[in-house]
Amino acid sequence: MGFSALLKKASPVGAFFVSAFWLLSAQAFCPLADPLPQVRVERTVDGDTLRLVDGRSVRLIGINAPETAHHGRPVEPFAEAARKRLQALVAANDGRVGMRLGARSKDHYGRTLAHLYDARGRNLEAQLLAEGLGYQVAFEADELVACQQAAEAAAREQRAGLWARAVPLAPADLRQSGFALVHGRVERVQRNRGGVWLELQGGLVLRIEPALQARFDLPDIQALAGRRVEARGWVIDRAKRGGGNAKQARWMLALTHPAMIEVLP
């Protein structure tokens, strides 16, 4: 769904989720028309990462699963459930998956970015999203975004998995960097050489970097001043990185795709 369509959407959020549920049923987990080469999986690292027998680490495109314990942070709810479910999906296909590489071959950790499919051509990310075992994210312009959004919407409507307790944070409630689902009112929208900046009440700014602005409808973005939005992505503490000052919002979230922001009623 394009950003302009989201902005002009008049139906209640609940109605959107119900229609998304039926859309999901029709799409049957984002099926792939043509078969893909199969790769063998060595192990499941977590709910969105696999390690292949050939040594590659693969990061699934389109989903961010809850984090396992690392860097002193405790395990997040449903992290182990997501890992085990992905492990089971792989095991059901005799330890093999079909792999379709993303437009960007690797992430900043050196992991291969790819969509994964089972033997019946069903997208593994969509299956996990439909069970509430991760958040839909859009790393790049991709034809699966709408289908994966519908998968998450169905789980959210049913309060499945993490959606039984997941609540969007207000900017003032942010306490640490990392992935977050946030909501708030846009106070102002500015554009400069650093990109487009949407300042939310409570100390959060959403940024669209210059290289990604072509993905967005900028007049619609400008029209968001005064509107309530829900955004998702990786929050950065600018104070800790030395990029903030007293006049800037402490927290920054980079928007990579229109699917990462939704206008609320």
C-alpha positions as CSV (number, residue, x, y, z in Angstrom):
1,M,0.0,0.0,0.0
2,G,1.5,3.4,-1.0
3,F,2.0,6.2,1.4
4,S,-0.6,8.4,-0.3
5,A,-3.2,5.7,0.0
6,L,-2.4,5.4,3.7
7,L,-2.7,9.1,4.2
8,K,-6.1,9.3,2.5
9,K,-7.4,6.1,4.1
10,A,-10.7,6.8,5.8
11,S,-11.7,3.4,7.0
12,P,-11.2,2.5,10.7
13,V,-8.0,0.7,11.6
14,G,-10.0,-2.4,12.7
15,A,-11.7,-2.6,9.3
16,F,-8.3,-2.5,7.7
17,F,-7.1,-5.4,9.7
18,V,-10.2,-7.5,9.0
19,S,-9.8,-6.9,5.3
20,A,-6.1,-7.7,5.5
21,F,-7.0,-11.0,7.1
22,W,-9.1,-12.0,4.1
23,L,-6.4,-10.7,1.8
24,L,-3.8,-12.9,3.6
25,S,-6.1,-15.9,3.1
26,A,-6.2,-15.3,-0.6
27,Q,-2.5,-14.7,-0.9
28,A,-1.6,-17.8,1.0
29,F,1.7,-16.5,2.5
30,C,3.0,-14.6,-0.5
31,P,3.4,-17.6,-2.8
32,L,6.3,-17.8,-5.3
33,A,5.4,-18.6,-8.9
34,D,8.7,-20.1,-10.0
35,P,10.9,-22.6,-8.0
36,L,14.1,-21.4,-6.5
37,P,17.5,-23.1,-6.0
38,Q,17.5,-24.8,-2.6
39,V,20.2,-24.1,0.0
40,R,20.8,-26.3,3.1
41,V,20.5,-24.7,6.5
42,E,23.1,-25.5,9.3
43,R,21.2,-23.9,12.1
44,T,18.6,-21.3,13.1
45,V,20.3,-18.4,14.9
46,D,17.1,-16.6,15.9
47,G,13.7,-15.7,14.5
48,D,15.0,-13.8,11.5
49,T,18.5,-15.2,10.9
50,L,19.9,-18.5,9.6
51,R,23.3,-19.9,9.1
52,L,23.8,-22.0,5.9
53,V,26.0,-25.1,5.5
54,D,28.2,-23.1,3.1
55,G,29.0,-20.6,5.9
56,R,26.8,-17.7,5.0
57,S,24.6,-16.0,7.6
58,V,21.2,-15.1,6.1
59,R,19.1,-12.2,7.4
60,L,15.4,-12.6,6.4
61,I,14.0,-9.6,4.5
62,G,10.7,-8.2,5.7
63,I,10.7,-9.2,9.4
64,N,12.3,-8.2,12.6
65,A,11.9,-10.9,15.2
66,P,12.2,-10.3,19.0
67,E,15.8,-10.3,20.2
68,T,17.5,-13.1,22.0
69,A,19.7,-12.2,25.0
70,H,22.9,-10.3,23.9
71,H,25.1,-7.4,24.9
72,G,23.8,-7.4,28.4
73,R,20.1,-7.1,27.3
74,P,17.6,-9.8,28.4
75,V,15.8,-12.0,26.0
76,E,12.7,-10.3,24.6
77,P,9.2,-12.0,24.8
78,F,8.6,-14.5,22.0
79,A,12.2,-14.5,20.9
80,E,12.6,-18.2,21.6
81,A,9.2,-19.0,20.1
82,A,10.2,-17.2,16.9
83,R,13.5,-19.1,16.7
84,K,11.9,-22.4,17.3
85,R,9.1,-21.8,14.8
86,L,11.6,-20.8,12.1
87,Q,13.6,-23.9,13.0
88,A,10.5,-26.0,12.6
89,L,9.6,-24.5,9.2
90,V,13.1,-25.3,8.0
91,A,13.0,-28.8,9.4
92,A,9.6,-29.4,7.6
93,N,11.5,-28.9,4.4
94,D,14.3,-31.4,5.2
95,G,16.6,-28.6,6.3
96,R,16.5,-26.8,3.0
97,V,14.9,-23.5,1.9
98,G,14.5,-21.6,-1.4
99,M,16.5,-18.4,-1.3
100,R,15.8,-15.2,-3.3
101,L,18.4,-12.5,-2.8
102,G,17.4,-8.9,-2.0
103,A,18.2,-5.9,-4.1
104,R,21.0,-5.1,-1.6
105,S,23.1,-8.3,-1.2
106,K,24.3,-7.7,2.4
107,D,23.5,-5.8,5.6
108,H,26.1,-3.8,7.6
109,Y,26.9,-7.0,9.6
110,G,27.9,-8.8,6.4
111,R,24.8,-11.1,6.5
112,T,23.2,-12.1,3.2
113,L,19.8,-10.4,2.8
114,A,17.2,-12.7,1.3
115,H,13.6,-13.9,1.1
116,L,13.2,-17.6,2.1
117,Y,10.6,-20.0,0.9
118,D,9.4,-23.5,1.8
119,A,9.0,-26.4,-0.7
120,R,5.5,-25.2,-1.6
121,G,6.7,-21.8,-2.5
122,R,5.4,-20.1,0.6
123,N,7.3,-17.1,2.1
124,L,8.7,-18.0,5.5
125,E,8.7,-14.4,6.7
126,A,5.0,-14.1,6.0
127,Q,4.3,-17.3,7.9
128,L,6.1,-15.9,10.9
129,L,4.4,-12.6,10.7
130,A,1.0,-14.2,10.4
131,E,1.7,-16.0,13.7
132,G,2.7,-12.8,15.5
133,L,6.4,-13.8,15.8
134,G,7.9,-10.6,14.4
135,Y,7.3,-7.1,13.2
136,Q,7.0,-6.4,9.5
137,V,9.9,-4.2,8.2
138,A,10.7,-2.9,4.8
139,F,14.5,-2.7,4.1
140,E,14.0,-1.9,0.4
141,A,11.4,-1.4,-2.4
142,D,10.0,-4.9,-2.7
143,E,6.9,-6.5,-4.2
144,L,6.3,-8.5,-1.0
145,V,5.8,-5.6,1.3
146,A,2.0,-5.4,0.9
147,C,1.6,-9.1,1.4
148,Q,3.8,-9.2,4.5
149,Q,1.9,-6.2,5.8
150,A,-1.3,-8.2,5.5
151,A,0.3,-11.1,7.3
152,E,1.2,-8.9,10.2
153,A,-2.2,-7.1,10.2
154,A,-4.0,-10.5,10.5
155,A,-1.8,-11.4,13.5
156,R,-2.4,-8.0,15.1
157,E,-6.1,-8.2,14.7
158,Q,-6.1,-11.7,16.3
159,R,-3.7,-10.5,19.0
160,A,-1.5,-13.5,18.1
161,G,2.0,-14.0,19.5
162,L,3.7,-10.8,20.5
163,W,0.6,-8.7,19.6
164,A,-1.0,-10.0,22.8
165,R,1.2,-7.5,24.7
166,A,2.9,-5.3,22.1
167,V,2.0,-1.6,22.7
168,P,3.4,1.3,20.6
169,L,5.6,3.5,22.7
170,A,5.2,7.3,23.0
171,P,8.5,9.1,22.3
172,A,8.8,10.2,25.9
173,D,8.8,6.5,27.0
174,L,11.9,5.6,24.9
175,R,14.7,4.4,27.1
176,Q,17.3,2.7,24.8
177,S,18.4,2.3,21.2
178,G,17.1,-0.6,19.1
179,F,14.0,-1.6,17.2
180,A,10.8,0.2,18.4
181,L,7.2,0.7,17.5
182,V,6.3,4.2,18.3
183,H,3.3,6.6,17.9
184,G,2.9,10.3,18.4
185,R,1.8,13.6,16.9
186,V,4.0,15.3,14.2
187,E,4.8,18.8,15.4
188,R,6.6,19.9,12.2
189,V,8.2,18.7,9.0
190,Q,11.4,20.1,7.7
191,R,13.6,19.4,4.7
192,N,17.3,20.2,4.3
193,R,20.5,18.7,2.9
194,G,20.4,16.0,5.5
195,G,17.0,14.8,4.4
196,V,13.4,15.1,5.5
197,W,12.7,15.4,9.2
198,L,9.4,14.7,11.0
199,E,9.6,16.0,14.6
200,L,7.2,14.2,17.0
201,Q,6.1,15.5,20.3
202,G,8.2,14.0,23.1
203,G,11.7,14.0,21.7
204,L,11.7,11.8,18.6
205,V,12.5,12.7,15.0
206,L,11.8,10.5,12.0
207,R,14.4,10.9,9.2
208,I,14.2,10.1,5.5
209,E,17.7,10.3,4.1
210,P,18.2,12.0,0.7
211,A,19.0,8.8,-1.1
212,L,15.6,7.3,-0.1
213,Q,13.3,10.3,-0.7
214,A,12.2,9.1,-4.1
215,R,10.4,6.2,-2.4
216,F,8.1,8.6,-0.6
217,D,5.4,11.0,-1.7
218,L,7.0,14.2,-0.3
219,P,3.9,16.4,-0.5
220,D,2.0,13.9,1.6
221,I,4.9,13.8,4.0
222,Q,4.7,17.6,4.3
223,A,1.0,17.3,5.1
224,L,1.7,15.2,8.2
225,A,2.2,18.2,10.5
226,G,-0.4,18.0,13.2
227,R,-1.3,14.3,12.4
228,R,-0.8,11.3,14.6
229,V,1.4,8.6,13.1
230,E,2.7,5.2,14.0
231,A,6.3,4.4,13.0
232,R,8.6,1.5,13.3
233,G,12.3,1.0,12.9
234,W,15.6,1.2,14.7
235,V,15.9,4.1,17.2
236,I,19.2,5.8,17.7
237,D,20.2,7.7,20.9
238,R,21.8,10.8,19.3
239,A,23.2,11.9,22.7
240,K,25.3,8.8,23.0
241,R,26.6,9.1,19.5
242,G,27.6,12.6,19.9
243,G,25.2,13.8,17.2
244,G,22.7,15.6,19.4
245,N,22.5,18.9,21.2
246,A,20.0,20.7,23.5
247,K,17.9,21.9,20.6
248,Q,17.6,18.6,18.9
249,A,15.4,15.6,19.7
250,R,17.3,13.0,21.6
251,W,16.0,10.0,19.6
252,M,16.0,9.4,15.9
253,L,14.4,6.7,13.8
254,A,15.3,6.3,10.1
255,L,12.4,5.6,7.7
256,T,13.5,3.4,4.9
257,H,10.1,2.8,3.2
258,P,6.6,4.2,3.3
259,A,5.5,0.9,4.9
260,M,7.5,2.0,8.0
261,I,5.0,4.8,8.9
262,E,1.2,4.8,9.1
263,V,-1.2,7.7,9.6
264,L,-3.5,7.0,12.6
265,P,-7.2,8.1,12.7
